[in-house]
């Protein structure tokens, strides 16, 4: 069974005007598809073709050395983007457990946004910024990953992530990463983020 590009639960234009339809189309159907294709190619003949991408990324020491770099890059690209599509939606607001947890860690939602944006602007080059649960401390953290590295490879549970590769925003925002991050805050699917938090906490105590 080869890895496949996930279908979106929404149309490419559904995040307008914050993320434009053309960027979404290219990002999903071209960039993400390329990661999927290259991951499948890298896995050929390894015996790992049927392993879930999460399992591959959580067990980097079990990857064949000659394919490890390609699997990390393209498996990470596949996992990170699949996660990203899930946490995008207009019109939701944080409430319930996720809001309480953010307030406890960062004092307020607005303060969290300030720190998250700061991390996104300070990440040099291409990569991602994440809100995660640290599986050791069981507390929220804002972390950066370079290129297509994934926080799950570091034992962290992602709740929210923003792609700050230029392909995620350049058509609309050019070099204005700050404007893109501000727009991103308008299309976070907080219901999904809350679900990831609750699932992550269950996994820590199973």
C-alpha positions as CSV (number, residue, x, y, z in Angstrom):
1,X,0.0,0.0,0.0
2,X,1.5,3.3,-1.1
3,X,1.0,6.6,0.7
4,X,-1.6,8.9,-0.9
5,X,-2.4,12.6,-1.0
6,X,-5.3,13.2,1.4
7,X,-8.4,14.8,0.1
8,X,-9.4,18.1,1.7
9,X,-12.6,18.5,3.6
10,X,-13.1,22.0,2.0
11,X,-12.6,23.8,-1.3
12,X,-9.4,25.6,-2.2
13,X,-11.2,29.0,-2.0
14,X,-12.8,28.4,1.3
15,X,-10.0,30.1,3.3
16,X,-10.2,33.3,1.2
17,X,-9.2,36.1,1.7
18,X,-6.7,34.9,4.3
19,X,-5.2,32.2,2.2
20,X,-5.9,32.4,-1.5
21,X,-7.3,29.6,-3.6
22,X,-4.3,29.5,-6.0
23,X,-1.8,29.0,-3.2
24,X,-4.0,26.3,-1.7
25,X,-4.3,24.5,-5.0
26,X,-0.6,24.6,-5.7
27,X,0.4,23.8,-2.1
28,X,-1.9,20.8,-1.9
29,X,-1.9,19.3,-5.4
30,X,1.7,20.1,-6.3
31,X,3.9,20.5,-3.3
32,X,2.3,17.9,-1.1
33,X,1.8,15.5,-3.9
34,X,5.5,15.7,-4.7
35,X,6.4,14.8,-1.1
36,X,4.0,11.8,-1.3
37,X,5.5,10.6,-4.6
38,X,9.1,10.9,-3.3
39,X,8.3,9.2,-0.1
40,X,6.8,6.2,-2.0
41,X,9.9,6.1,-4.2
42,X,12.3,6.3,-1.2
43,X,10.4,3.4,0.5
44,X,10.6,1.0,-2.4
45,X,12.4,-2.2,-1.5
46,X,12.9,-1.3,2.2
47,X,10.1,-3.4,3.6
48,X,8.6,-0.3,5.1
49,X,6.2,0.5,2.3
50,X,3.1,-0.3,4.4
51,X,4.2,1.5,7.6
52,X,2.2,4.6,8.6
53,X,4.2,7.7,8.1
54,X,3.8,8.5,11.8
55,X,5.5,5.2,12.7
56,X,8.4,6.0,10.3
57,X,9.0,9.4,11.8
58,X,8.8,8.3,15.4
59,X,11.4,5.6,14.8
60,X,14.1,7.3,12.8
61,X,16.8,4.8,14.1
62,X,15.0,2.0,12.3
63,X,15.2,3.6,8.9
64,X,17.8,2.3,6.4
65,X,20.8,4.7,6.4
66,X,20.9,5.0,2.6
67,X,17.2,6.1,2.6
68,X,16.9,7.9,5.9
69,X,17.4,11.4,4.7
70,X,14.9,11.0,1.9
71,X,12.3,9.4,4.2
72,X,12.7,12.1,6.9
73,X,12.4,14.9,4.3
74,X,9.5,13.5,2.3
75,X,7.8,11.6,5.1
76,X,7.9,14.8,7.2
77,X,6.6,16.8,4.2
78,X,3.7,14.3,3.9
79,X,2.9,14.2,7.7
80,X,3.3,17.9,8.3
81,X,1.1,18.9,5.4
82,X,-1.6,16.3,6.2
83,X,-1.7,17.8,9.7
84,X,-1.7,21.4,8.4
85,X,-4.8,20.8,6.2
86,X,-6.7,19.5,9.2
87,X,-6.2,22.5,11.4
88,X,-7.4,25.1,8.8
89,X,-11.0,26.4,8.9
90,X,-12.5,29.9,9.0
91,X,-14.8,31.1,11.8
92,X,-13.9,28.9,14.8
93,X,-12.8,30.3,18.2
94,X,-10.8,28.6,20.9
95,X,-12.9,27.5,23.9
96,X,-13.1,24.7,26.3
97,X,-10.0,22.8,27.2
98,X,-7.6,24.3,24.6
99,X,-8.4,27.9,25.7
100,X,-7.9,27.1,29.4
101,X,-4.6,25.3,28.6
102,X,-3.3,28.2,26.5
103,X,-4.3,30.7,29.2
104,X,-2.6,28.7,31.9
105,X,0.7,28.4,29.9
106,X,0.8,31.8,28.2
107,X,-1.5,33.9,30.4
108,X,-3.8,34.8,27.5
109,X,-4.6,33.9,23.9
110,X,-3.2,37.2,22.7
111,X,0.1,36.6,24.5
112,X,0.2,33.1,22.9
113,X,-0.3,34.7,19.5
114,X,2.5,37.2,20.1
115,X,4.9,34.4,21.1
116,X,3.9,32.2,18.2
117,X,4.2,34.9,15.7
118,X,7.6,35.9,17.1
119,X,8.8,32.3,16.7
120,X,7.5,32.2,13.1
121,X,9.3,35.4,12.2
122,X,12.5,34.3,13.9
123,X,12.8,31.0,12.0
124,X,15.5,31.5,9.5
125,X,14.8,30.0,6.1
126,X,12.2,27.3,5.6
127,X,10.4,25.3,8.2
128,X,7.5,25.1,10.6
129,X,6.4,26.5,13.9
130,X,4.3,24.4,16.2
131,X,2.3,24.4,19.4
132,X,3.0,21.0,20.9
133,X,2.6,19.1,24.1
134,X,5.9,18.0,25.5
135,X,5.4,14.4,26.3
136,X,7.8,14.5,29.2
137,X,6.7,17.7,31.0
138,X,3.1,17.3,29.6
139,X,3.1,21.1,29.1
140,X,2.5,23.2,26.0
141,X,5.5,24.5,24.1
142,X,6.1,26.6,21.0
143,X,8.8,24.9,18.9
144,X,10.4,25.4,15.5
145,X,11.4,22.6,13.1
146,X,13.6,23.2,10.1
147,X,12.7,22.1,6.6
148,X,10.2,19.2,6.8
149,X,11.4,17.9,10.2
150,X,8.5,16.9,12.4
151,X,7.9,17.4,16.1
152,X,6.7,13.8,16.4
153,X,10.3,12.7,15.7
154,X,11.2,14.4,19.0
155,X,8.5,12.8,21.0
156,X,6.2,15.9,20.9
157,X,2.5,15.9,20.2
158,X,1.5,18.6,17.7
159,X,-1.6,20.6,18.3
160,X,-1.2,23.4,15.8
161,X,1.4,24.2,13.1
162,X,2.1,26.9,10.5
163,X,4.1,26.2,7.4
164,X,6.5,29.1,6.9
165,X,8.1,27.8,3.7
166,X,7.6,30.6,1.1
167,X,5.5,28.3,-1.1
168,X,2.8,28.6,1.6
169,X,2.3,32.3,1.2
170,X,4.5,33.9,-1.5
171,X,1.8,34.3,-4.2
172,X,-0.3,36.5,-1.9
173,X,2.1,37.9,0.7
174,X,5.4,37.9,-1.2
175,X,8.1,38.4,1.5
176,X,5.7,39.7,4.2
177,X,5.7,36.6,6.4
178,X,4.3,38.7,9.3
179,X,1.1,39.4,7.3
180,X,0.8,35.8,6.5
181,X,1.1,34.8,10.1
182,X,-1.5,37.4,11.1
183,X,-3.9,36.0,8.4
184,X,-3.3,32.4,9.7
185,X,-4.8,33.3,13.0
186,X,-8.1,33.8,11.2
187,X,-8.2,30.3,9.7
188,X,-7.3,28.0,12.7
189,X,-9.7,25.2,13.2
190,X,-9.7,25.5,17.0
191,X,-12.2,22.6,17.3
192,X,-9.6,20.3,15.7
193,X,-6.8,21.7,17.9
194,X,-8.9,21.0,20.9
195,X,-9.4,17.4,19.7
196,X,-5.7,17.0,19.2
197,X,-5.1,18.2,22.7
198,X,-7.6,15.8,24.3
199,X,-6.3,12.8,22.2
200,X,-2.7,13.7,23.1
201,X,-3.5,13.8,26.8
202,X,-5.2,10.4,26.5
203,X,-2.2,8.9,24.8
204,X,0.1,10.1,27.6
205,X,-2.0,8.4,30.2
206,X,-2.9,5.1,28.4
